[in-house]
Amino acid sequence: MKRYGKDFELTEELMDTIGSYMDDDIREDIHGEMAPCTPEEFLKRYLESDPDFAELLKSEFDIVM
């Protein structure tokens, strides 16, 4: 995972912000399926269910998986 072209570790704080952009139903289903997990594991799984979300990650957060 890269942000601004550099490797980085996704924090809980940033994940909370990203989560506010996610589809509520998908987010809650994955939370029930995977918790507890790391923010990066969660985001990777979310992208499997909502691949178009990768565009938002790039445009809003400059995150590329």
PDB file of N, CA, C and O in Angstrom, chain B, residues numbered from 101:
ATOM      1  N   MET B 101       0.847  -1.161   0.000  1.00  0.00           N
ATOM      2  CA  MET B 101       0.000   0.000   0.000  1.00  0.00           C
ATOM      3  C   MET B 101       0.898   1.230   0.000  1.00  0.00           C
ATOM      4  O   MET B 101       1.879   1.307   0.739  1.00  0.00           O
ATOM      5  N   LYS B 102       0.536   2.189  -0.848  1.00  0.00           N
ATOM      6  CA  LYS B 102       1.335   3.412  -0.947  1.00  0.00           C
ATOM      7  C   LYS B 102       0.442   4.631  -0.780  1.00  0.00           C
ATOM      8  O   LYS B 102      -0.725   4.640  -1.173  1.00  0.00           O
ATOM      9  N   ARG B 103       1.029   5.652  -0.186  1.00  0.00           N
ATOM     10  CA  ARG B 103       0.368   6.946  -0.066  1.00  0.00           C
ATOM     11  C   ARG B 103       1.389   8.011  -0.438  1.00  0.00           C
ATOM     12  O   ARG B 103       2.510   8.030   0.072  1.00  0.00           O
ATOM     13  N   TYR B 104       0.984   8.880  -1.320  1.00  0.00           N
ATOM     14  CA  TYR B 104       1.890   9.894  -1.865  1.00  0.00           C
ATOM     15  C   TYR B 104       3.141   9.241  -2.444  1.00  0.00           C
ATOM     16  O   TYR B 104       4.236   9.799  -2.363  1.00  0.00           O
ATOM     17  N   GLY B 105       2.971   8.051  -3.030  1.00  0.00           N
ATOM     18  CA  GLY B 105       4.062   7.348  -3.698  1.00  0.00           C
ATOM     19  C   GLY B 105       5.011   6.610  -2.785  1.00  0.00           C
ATOM     20  O   GLY B 105       6.001   6.048  -3.252  1.00  0.00           O
ATOM     21  N   LYS B 106       4.731   6.597  -1.478  1.00  0.00           N
ATOM     22  CA  LYS B 106       5.629   5.939  -0.521  1.00  0.00           C
ATOM     23  C   LYS B 106       4.870   4.881   0.266  1.00  0.00           C
ATOM     24  O   LYS B 106       3.672   5.017   0.513  1.00  0.00           O
ATOM     25  N   ASP B 107       5.583   3.816   0.660  1.00  0.00           N
ATOM     26  CA  ASP B 107       4.975   2.802   1.510  1.00  0.00           C
ATOM     27  C   ASP B 107       4.548   3.450   2.820  1.00  0.00           C
ATOM     28  O   ASP B 107       5.242   4.315   3.354  1.00  0.00           O
ATOM     29  N   PHE B 108       3.397   3.022   3.330  1.00  0.00           N
ATOM     30  CA  PHE B 108       2.953   3.544   4.615  1.00  0.00           C
ATOM     31  C   PHE B 108       2.061   2.524   5.302  1.00  0.00           C
ATOM     32  O   PHE B 108       1.532   1.609   4.671  1.00  0.00           O
ATOM     33  N   GLU B 109       1.904   2.699   6.609  1.00  0.00           N
ATOM     34  CA  GLU B 109       1.040   1.835   7.401  1.00  0.00           C
ATOM     35  C   GLU B 109      -0.256   2.579   7.693  1.00  0.00           C
ATOM     36  O   GLU B 109      -0.235   3.694   8.215  1.00  0.00           O
ATOM     37  N   LEU B 110      -1.366   1.968   7.360  1.00  0.00           N
ATOM     38  CA  LEU B 110      -2.678   2.564   7.566  1.00  0.00           C
ATOM     39  C   LEU B 110      -3.005   2.571   9.052  1.00  0.00           C
ATOM     40  O   LEU B 110      -3.003   1.523   9.698  1.00  0.00           O
ATOM     41  N   THR B 111      -3.284   3.746   9.588  1.00  0.00           N
ATOM     42  CA  THR B 111      -3.606   3.873  11.009  1.00  0.00           C
ATOM     43  C   THR B 111      -5.102   3.719  11.238  1.00  0.00           C
ATOM     44  O   THR B 111      -5.900   3.859  10.312  1.00  0.00           O
ATOM     45  N   GLU B 112      -5.468   3.433  12.465  1.00  0.00           N
ATOM     46  CA  GLU B 112      -6.893   3.350  12.834  1.00  0.00           C
ATOM     47  C   GLU B 112      -7.588   4.688  12.588  1.00  0.00           C
ATOM     48  O   GLU B 112      -8.726   4.731  12.122  1.00  0.00           O
ATOM     49  N   GLU B 113      -6.890   5.776  12.907  1.00  0.00           N
ATOM     50  CA  GLU B 113      -7.471   7.111  12.733  1.00  0.00           C
ATOM     51  C   GLU B 113      -7.821   7.383  11.266  1.00  0.00           C
ATOM     52  O   GLU B 113      -8.925   7.833  10.960  1.00  0.00           O
ATOM     53  N   LEU B 114      -6.876   7.109  10.366  1.00  0.00           N
ATOM     54  CA  LEU B 114      -7.142   7.314   8.941  1.00  0.00           C
ATOM     55  C   LEU B 114      -8.208   6.337   8.461  1.00  0.00           C
ATOM     56  O   LEU B 114      -9.047   6.695   7.635  1.00  0.00           O
ATOM     57  N   MET B 115      -8.183   5.114   8.967  1.00  0.00           N
ATOM     58  CA  MET B 115      -9.196   4.132   8.578  1.00  0.00           C
ATOM     59  C   MET B 115     -10.582   4.587   8.984  1.00  0.00           C
ATOM     60  O   MET B 115     -11.543   4.361   8.250  1.00  0.00           O
ATOM     61  N   ASP B 116     -10.706   5.222  10.137  1.00  0.00           N
ATOM     62  CA  ASP B 116     -12.003   5.756  10.563  1.00  0.00           C
ATOM     63  C   ASP B 116     -12.519   6.793   9.569  1.00  0.00           C
ATOM     64  O   ASP B 116     -13.708   6.819   9.254  1.00  0.00           O
ATOM     65  N   THR B 117     -11.629   7.639   9.082  1.00  0.00           N
ATOM     66  CA  THR B 117     -12.011   8.644   8.095  1.00  0.00           C
ATOM     67  C   THR B 117     -12.411   7.985   6.779  1.00  0.00           C
ATOM     68  O   THR B 117     -13.433   8.334   6.188  1.00  0.00           O
ATOM     69  N   ILE B 118     -11.609   7.041   6.329  1.00  0.00           N
ATOM     70  CA  ILE B 118     -11.914   6.319   5.098  1.00  0.00           C
ATOM     71  C   ILE B 118     -13.251   5.598   5.236  1.00  0.00           C
ATOM     72  O   ILE B 118     -14.045   5.569   4.296  1.00  0.00           O
ATOM     73  N   GLY B 119     -13.498   5.019   6.401  1.00  0.00           N
ATOM     74  CA  GLY B 119     -14.730   4.286   6.644  1.00  0.00           C
ATOM     75  C   GLY B 119     -15.980   5.128   6.439  1.00  0.00           C
ATOM     76  O   GLY B 119     -17.031   4.605   6.067  1.00  0.00           O
ATOM     77  N   SER B 120     -15.872   6.415   6.677  1.00  0.00           N
ATOM     78  CA  SER B 120     -17.038   7.286   6.507  1.00  0.00           C
ATOM     79  C   SER B 120     -17.445   7.413   5.035  1.00  0.00           C
ATOM     80  O   SER B 120     -18.558   7.847   4.739  1.00  0.00           O
ATOM     81  N   TYR B 121     -16.558   7.042   4.121  1.00  0.00           N
ATOM     82  CA  TYR B 121     -16.847   7.076   2.684  1.00  0.00           C
ATOM     83  C   TYR B 121     -17.394   5.737   2.175  1.00  0.00           C
ATOM     84  O   TYR B 121     -17.888   5.656   1.051  1.00  0.00           O
ATOM     85  N   MET B 122     -17.306   4.708   2.988  1.00  0.00           N
ATOM     86  CA  MET B 122     -17.682   3.360   2.560  1.00  0.00           C
ATOM     87  C   MET B 122     -19.190   3.163   2.606  1.00  0.00           C
ATOM     88  O   MET B 122     -19.910   3.855   3.325  1.00  0.00           O
ATOM     89  N   ASP B 123     -19.644   2.195   1.815  1.00  0.00           N
ATOM     90  CA  ASP B 123     -21.033   1.770   1.863  1.00  0.00           C
ATOM     91  C   ASP B 123     -21.279   1.128   3.231  1.00  0.00           C
ATOM     92  O   ASP B 123     -20.563   0.209   3.628  1.00  0.00           O
ATOM     93  N   ASP B 124     -22.293   1.616   3.945  1.00  0.00           N
ATOM     94  CA  ASP B 124     -22.546   1.148   5.313  1.00  0.00           C
ATOM     95  C   ASP B 124     -22.797  -0.352   5.387  1.00  0.00           C
ATOM     96  O   ASP B 124     -22.273  -1.026   6.274  1.00  0.00           O
ATOM     97  N   ASP B 125     -23.587  -0.874   4.469  1.00  0.00           N
ATOM     98  CA  ASP B 125     -23.925  -2.298   4.514  1.00  0.00           C
ATOM     99  C   ASP B 125     -22.701  -3.173   4.265  1.00  0.00           C
ATOM    100  O   ASP B 125     -22.482  -4.154   4.974  1.00  0.00           O
ATOM    101  N   ILE B 126     -21.913  -2.825   3.273  1.00  0.00           N
ATOM    102  CA  ILE B 126     -20.701  -3.599   2.977  1.00  0.00           C
ATOM    103  C   ILE B 126     -19.740  -3.515   4.154  1.00  0.00           C
ATOM    104  O   ILE B 126     -19.199  -4.531   4.591  1.00  0.00           O
ATOM    105  N   ARG B 127     -19.526  -2.307   4.667  1.00  0.00           N
ATOM    106  CA  ARG B 127     -18.598  -2.110   5.785  1.00  0.00           C
ATOM    107  C   ARG B 127     -19.007  -2.947   6.990  1.00  0.00           C
ATOM    108  O   ARG B 127     -18.166  -3.606   7.601  1.00  0.00           O
ATOM    109  N   GLU B 128     -20.285  -2.928   7.335  1.00  0.00           N
ATOM    110  CA  GLU B 128     -20.756  -3.673   8.508  1.00  0.00           C
ATOM    111  C   GLU B 128     -20.675  -5.184   8.291  1.00  0.00           C
ATOM    112  O   GLU B 128     -20.337  -5.923   9.216  1.00  0.00           O
ATOM    113  N   ASP B 129     -20.982  -5.647   7.085  1.00  0.00           N
ATOM    114  CA  ASP B 129     -20.863  -7.079   6.794  1.00  0.00           C
ATOM    115  C   ASP B 129     -19.423  -7.554   6.964  1.00  0.00           C
ATOM    116  O   ASP B 129     -19.172  -8.601   7.561  1.00  0.00           O
ATOM    117  N   ILE B 130     -18.484  -6.779   6.436  1.00  0.00           N
ATOM    118  CA  ILE B 130     -17.077  -7.158   6.532  1.00  0.00           C
ATOM    119  C   ILE B 130     -16.602  -7.074   7.971  1.00  0.00           C
ATOM    120  O   ILE B 130     -15.832  -7.922   8.422  1.00  0.00           O
ATOM    121  N   HIS B 131     -17.052  -6.067   8.691  1.00  0.00           N
ATOM    122  CA  HIS B 131     -16.677  -5.947  10.099  1.00  0.00           C
ATOM    123  C   HIS B 131     -17.119  -7.198  10.867  1.00  0.00           C
ATOM    124  O   HIS B 131     -16.354  -7.745  11.660  1.00  0.00           O
ATOM    125  N   GLY B 132     -18.349  -7.644  10.631  1.00  0.00           N
ATOM    126  CA  GLY B 132     -18.846  -8.836  11.300  1.00  0.00           C
ATOM    127  C   GLY B 132     -18.094 -10.094  10.906  1.00  0.00           C
ATOM    128  O   GLY B 132     -17.946 -11.020  11.704  1.00  0.00           O
ATOM    129  N   GLU B 133     -17.626 -10.118   9.686  1.00  0.00           N
ATOM    130  CA  GLU B 133     -16.900 -11.267   9.147  1.00  0.00           C
ATOM    131  C   GLU B 133     -15.453 -11.328   9.646  1.00  0.00           C
ATOM    132  O   GLU B 133     -14.939 -12.419   9.895  1.00  0.00           O
ATOM    133  N   MET B 134     -14.791 -10.185   9.795  1.00  0.00           N
ATOM    134  CA  MET B 134     -13.344 -10.173   9.996  1.00  0.00           C
ATOM    135  C   MET B 134     -12.851  -9.691  11.357  1.00  0.00           C
ATOM    136  O   MET B 134     -11.733 -10.030  11.747  1.00  0.00           O
ATOM    137  N   ALA B 135     -13.628  -8.929  12.079  1.00  0.00           N
ATOM    138  CA  ALA B 135     -13.116  -8.324  13.315  1.00  0.00           C
ATOM    139  C   ALA B 135     -12.707  -9.404  14.306  1.00  0.00           C
ATOM    140  O   ALA B 135     -13.418 -10.400  14.446  1.00  0.00           O
ATOM    141  N   PRO B 136     -11.604  -9.241  14.986  1.00  0.00           N
ATOM    142  CA  PRO B 136     -10.630  -8.150  14.846  1.00  0.00           C
ATOM    143  C   PRO B 136      -9.636  -8.422  13.705  1.00  0.00           C
ATOM    144  O   PRO B 136      -9.293  -9.568  13.414  1.00  0.00           O
ATOM    145  N   CYS B 137      -9.197  -7.353  13.086  1.00  0.00           N
ATOM    146  CA  CYS B 137      -8.199  -7.432  12.021  1.00  0.00           C
ATOM    147  C   CYS B 137      -7.501  -6.077  11.929  1.00  0.00           C
ATOM    148  O   CYS B 137      -7.909  -5.108  12.569  1.00  0.00           O
ATOM    149  N   THR B 138      -6.446  -6.028  11.125  1.00  0.00           N
ATOM    150  CA  THR B 138      -5.736  -4.765  10.945  1.00  0.00           C
ATOM    151  C   THR B 138      -6.513  -3.889   9.968  1.00  0.00           C
ATOM    152  O   THR B 138      -7.303  -4.401   9.173  1.00  0.00           O
ATOM    153  N   PRO B 139      -6.299  -2.582  10.018  1.00  0.00           N
ATOM    154  CA  PRO B 139      -6.954  -1.700   9.046  1.00  0.00           C
ATOM    155  C   PRO B 139      -6.645  -2.084   7.594  1.00  0.00           C
ATOM    156  O   PRO B 139      -7.520  -2.016   6.732  1.00  0.00           O
ATOM    157  N   GLU B 140      -5.406  -2.484   7.332  1.00  0.00           N
ATOM    158  CA  GLU B 140      -5.031  -2.854   5.964  1.00  0.00           C
ATOM    159  C   GLU B 140      -5.763  -4.124   5.525  1.00  0.00           C
ATOM    160  O   GLU B 140      -6.231  -4.194   4.389  1.00  0.00           O
ATOM    161  N   GLU B 141      -5.869  -5.111   6.385  1.00  0.00           N
ATOM    162  CA  GLU B 141      -6.612  -6.334   6.052  1.00  0.00           C
ATOM    163  C   GLU B 141      -8.072  -5.998   5.738  1.00  0.00           C
ATOM    164  O   GLU B 141      -8.652  -6.508   4.780  1.00  0.00           O
ATOM    165  N   PHE B 142      -8.643  -5.133   6.564  1.00  0.00           N
ATOM    166  CA  PHE B 142     -10.034  -4.741   6.363  1.00  0.00           C
ATOM    167  C   PHE B 142     -10.215  -4.037   5.028  1.00  0.00           C
ATOM    168  O   PHE B 142     -11.144  -4.345   4.282  1.00  0.00           O
ATOM    169  N   LEU B 143      -9.338  -3.101   4.725  1.00  0.00           N
ATOM    170  CA  LEU B 143      -9.460  -2.336   3.489  1.00  0.00           C
ATOM    171  C   LEU B 143      -9.291  -3.235   2.270  1.00  0.00           C
ATOM    172  O   LEU B 143     -10.021  -3.088   1.290  1.00  0.00           O
ATOM    173  N   LYS B 144      -8.350  -4.153   2.319  1.00  0.00           N
ATOM    174  CA  LYS B 144      -8.175  -5.089   1.201  1.00  0.00           C
ATOM    175  C   LYS B 144      -9.447  -5.901   0.988  1.00  0.00           C
ATOM    176  O   LYS B 144      -9.882  -6.088  -0.148  1.00  0.00           O
ATOM    177  N   ARG B 145     -10.034  -6.376   2.057  1.00  0.00           N
ATOM    178  CA  ARG B 145     -11.272  -7.159   1.951  1.00  0.00           C
ATOM    179  C   ARG B 145     -12.415  -6.287   1.431  1.00  0.00           C
ATOM    180  O   ARG B 145     -13.217  -6.741   0.615  1.00  0.00           O
ATOM    181  N   TYR B 146     -12.494  -5.053   1.893  1.00  0.00           N
ATOM    182  CA  TYR B 146     -13.540  -4.147   1.417  1.00  0.00           C
ATOM    183  C   TYR B 146     -13.427  -3.961  -0.094  1.00  0.00           C
ATOM    184  O   TYR B 146     -14.436  -3.975  -0.799  1.00  0.00           O
ATOM    185  N   LEU B 147     -12.224  -3.788  -0.585  1.00  0.00           N
ATOM    186  CA  LEU B 147     -12.016  -3.576  -2.019  1.00  0.00           C
ATOM    187  C   LEU B 147     -12.415  -4.792  -2.847  1.00  0.00           C
ATOM    188  O   LEU B 147     -12.751  -4.648  -4.022  1.00  0.00           O
ATOM    189  N   GLU B 148     -12.385  -5.983  -2.261  1.00  0.00           N
ATOM    190  CA  GLU B 148     -12.870  -7.168  -2.963  1.00  0.00           C
ATOM    191  C   GLU B 148     -14.380  -7.058  -3.199  1.00  0.00           C
ATOM    192  O   GLU B 148     -14.886  -7.503  -4.229  1.00  0.00           O
ATOM    193  N   SER B 149     -15.090  -6.465  -2.244  1.00  0.00           N
ATOM    194  CA  SER B 149     -16.543  -6.321  -2.352  1.00  0.00           C
ATOM    195  C   SER B 149     -16.967  -5.072  -3.114  1.00  0.00           C
ATOM    196  O   SER B 149     -18.057  -5.028  -3.685  1.00  0.00           O
ATOM    197  N   ASP B 150     -16.108  -4.063  -3.122  1.00  0.00           N
ATOM    198  CA  ASP B 150     -16.429  -2.787  -3.784  1.00  0.00           C
ATOM    199  C   ASP B 150     -15.186  -2.288  -4.525  1.00  0.00           C
ATOM    200  O   ASP B 150     -14.550  -1.331  -4.083  1.00  0.00           O
ATOM    201  N   PRO B 151     -14.831  -2.929  -5.654  1.00  0.00           N
ATOM    202  CA  PRO B 151     -13.596  -2.568  -6.362  1.00  0.00           C
ATOM    203  C   PRO B 151     -13.529  -1.117  -6.816  1.00  0.00           C
ATOM    204  O   PRO B 151     -12.440  -0.554  -6.922  1.00  0.00           O
ATOM    205  N   ASP B 152     -14.679  -0.504  -7.084  1.00  0.00           N
ATOM    206  CA  ASP B 152     -14.683   0.893  -7.519  1.00  0.00           C
ATOM    207  C   ASP B 152     -14.206   1.848  -6.427  1.00  0.00           C
ATOM    208  O   ASP B 152     -13.847   2.991  -6.711  1.00  0.00           O
ATOM    209  N   PHE B 153     -14.202   1.384  -5.186  1.00  0.00           N
ATOM    210  CA  PHE B 153     -13.763   2.218  -4.071  1.00  0.00           C
ATOM    211  C   PHE B 153     -12.283   2.591  -4.206  1.00  0.00           C
ATOM    212  O   PHE B 153     -11.838   3.580  -3.624  1.00  0.00           O
ATOM    213  N   ALA B 154     -11.523   1.808  -4.968  1.00  0.00           N
ATOM    214  CA  ALA B 154     -10.103   2.115  -5.185  1.00  0.00           C
ATOM    215  C   ALA B 154      -9.925   3.490  -5.826  1.00  0.00           C
ATOM    216  O   ALA B 154      -8.945   4.182  -5.553  1.00  0.00           O
ATOM    217  N   GLU B 155     -10.867   3.882  -6.675  1.00  0.00           N
ATOM    218  CA  GLU B 155     -10.798   5.202  -7.307  1.00  0.00           C
ATOM    219  C   GLU B 155     -10.927   6.314  -6.271  1.00  0.00           C
ATOM    220  O   GLU B 155     -10.216   7.317  -6.339  1.00  0.00           O
ATOM    221  N   LEU B 156     -11.836   6.133  -5.310  1.00  0.00           N
ATOM    222  CA  LEU B 156     -12.003   7.123  -4.253  1.00  0.00           C
ATOM    223  C   LEU B 156     -10.755   7.188  -3.375  1.00  0.00           C
ATOM    224  O   LEU B 156     -10.324   8.276  -2.992  1.00  0.00           O
ATOM    225  N   LEU B 157     -10.174   6.034  -3.056  1.00  0.00           N
ATOM    226  CA  LEU B 157      -8.947   6.029  -2.253  1.00  0.00           C
ATOM    227  C   LEU B 157      -7.849   6.847  -2.923  1.00  0.00           C
ATOM    228  O   LEU B 157      -7.125   7.593  -2.265  1.00  0.00           O
ATOM    229  N   LYS B 158      -7.737   6.698  -4.230  1.00  0.00           N
ATOM    230  CA  LYS B 158      -6.712   7.436  -4.973  1.00  0.00           C
ATOM    231  C   LYS B 158      -7.034   8.930  -5.018  1.00  0.00           C
ATOM    232  O   LYS B 158      -6.162   9.758  -4.756  1.00  0.00           O
ATOM    233  N   SER B 159      -8.265   9.274  -5.343  1.00  0.00           N
ATOM    234  CA  SER B 159      -8.601  10.682  -5.524  1.00  0.00           C
ATOM    235  C   SER B 159      -8.679  11.457  -4.217  1.00  0.00           C
ATOM    236  O   SER B 159      -8.266  12.616  -4.171  1.00  0.00           O
ATOM    237  N   GLU B 160      -9.190  10.856  -3.167  1.00  0.00           N
ATOM    238  CA  GLU B 160      -9.378  11.570  -1.895  1.00  0.00           C
ATOM    239  C   GLU B 160      -8.187  11.450  -0.936  1.00  0.00           C
ATOM    240  O   GLU B 160      -7.913  12.367  -0.161  1.00  0.00           O
ATOM    241  N   PHE B 161      -7.481  10.313  -0.993  1.00  0.00           N
ATOM    242  CA  PHE B 161      -6.436  10.041   0.007  1.00  0.00           C
ATOM    243  C   PHE B 161      -5.078   9.746  -0.597  1.00  0.00           C
ATOM    244  O   PHE B 161      -4.111   9.547   0.139  1.00  0.00           O
ATOM    245  N   ASP B 162      -4.978   9.711  -1.912  1.00  0.00           N
ATOM    246  CA  ASP B 162      -3.754   9.349  -2.636  1.00  0.00           C
ATOM    247  C   ASP B 162      -3.206   8.009  -2.145  1.00  0.00           C
ATOM    248  O   ASP B 162      -1.999   7.843  -1.966  1.00  0.00           O
ATOM    249  N   ILE B 163      -4.117   7.059  -1.931  1.00  0.00           N
ATOM    250  CA  ILE B 163      -3.738   5.716  -1.505  1.00  0.00           C
ATOM    251  C   ILE B 163      -3.911   4.783  -2.689  1.00  0.00           C
ATOM    252  O   ILE B 163      -4.950   4.773  -3.349  1.00  0.00           O
ATOM    253  N   VAL B 164      -2.861   3.989  -2.947  1.00  0.00           N
ATOM    254  CA  VAL B 164      -2.880   2.993  -3.999  1.00  0.00           C
ATOM    255  C   VAL B 164      -2.535   1.656  -3.350  1.00  0.00           C
ATOM    256  O   VAL B 164      -1.526   1.521  -2.657  1.00  0.00           O
ATOM    257  N   MET B 165      -3.392   0.682  -3.590  1.00  0.00           N
ATOM    258  CA  MET B 165      -3.187  -0.639  -2.991  1.00  0.00           C
ATOM    259  C   MET B 165      -2.217  -1.454  -3.822  1.00  0.00           C
ATOM    260  O   MET B 165      -1.917  -2.597  -3.478  1.00  0.00           O
TER     261      MET B 165
END
